[in-house]
């Protein structure tokens, strides 16, 4: 199977199996609706790509009272008495940021370009976000 593209929503709906199968194999899969063309992408492949090229690396700081984690250049930070508590707090902070981004920050000029990070957060389990934050393994390989 090669790349698939459907020029209408109706054609895509009639060929949904082929569209999803192509995306699952990592092939280009798209459809046009009115003036917009959208891609259909396997979530695990997208998450892997965003985790590897996203450009966001968590910084961890050991302090007298515990641990702090932040993403430089982003308004997302967390603290905890232990590193595990700080990571748990950071996962919660990431989820809150993604919710806020979907709600109102996506249109703000200083947040609009964070869509990739928001997709990574949205499509990741807590276990996958933990692995991404600490850089221990491939996010796509982590079980949900």
Secondary structure in CASP SS format (residue, H / E / C, confidence):
PFRMAT SS
TARGET T0000
AUTHOR 0000-0000-0000
METHOD secondary structure of the structure
MODEL  1
X C 1.00
X C 1.00
X C 1.00
X E 1.00
X E 1.00
X E 1.00
X C 1.00
X C 1.00
X H 1.00
X H 1.00
X H 1.00
X H 1.00
X H 1.00
X H 1.00
X C 1.00
X H 1.00
X H 1.00
X H 1.00
X H 1.00
X H 1.00
X H 1.00
X H 1.00
X H 1.00
X H 1.00
X C 1.00
X C 1.00
X C 1.00
X C 1.00
X E 1.00
X E 1.00
X E 1.00
X E 1.00
X E 1.00
X C 1.00
X C 1.00
X E 1.00
X E 1.00
X E 1.00
X E 1.00
X C 1.00
X C 1.00
X C 1.00
X H 1.00
X H 1.00
X H 1.00
X H 1.00
X H 1.00
X H 1.00
X H 1.00
X H 1.00
X H 1.00
X H 1.00
X H 1.00
X C 1.00
X C 1.00
X C 1.00
X C 1.00
X E 1.00
X E 1.00
X E 1.00
X E 1.00
X E 1.00
X E 1.00
X C 1.00
X C 1.00
X E 1.00
X E 1.00
X E 1.00
X E 1.00
X E 1.00
X E 1.00
X C 1.00
X C 1.00
X C 1.00
X C 1.00
X C 1.00
X E 1.00
X E 1.00
X E 1.00
X E 1.00
X C 1.00
X C 1.00
X H 1.00
X H 1.00
X H 1.00
X H 1.00
X H 1.00
X H 1.00
X H 1.00
X H 1.00
X H 1.00
X H 1.00
X H 1.00
X H 1.00
X H 1.00
X H 1.00
X H 1.00
X H 1.00
X H 1.00
X H 1.00
X H 1.00
X H 1.00
X H 1.00
X C 1.00
X H 1.00
X H 1.00
X H 1.00
X C 1.00
X C 1.00
X C 1.00
X C 1.00
X H 1.00
X H 1.00
X H 1.00
X H 1.00
X H 1.00
X H 1.00
X H 1.00
X H 1.00
X H 1.00
X H 1.00
X H 1.00
X C 1.00
X C 1.00
X C 1.00
X H 1.00
X H 1.00
X H 1.00
X H 1.00
X H 1.00
X H 1.00
X H 1.00
X H 1.00
X H 1.00
X C 1.00
X C 1.00
X C 1.00
X C 1.00
X H 1.00
X H 1.00
X H 1.00
X C 1.00
X C 1.00
X C 1.00
END
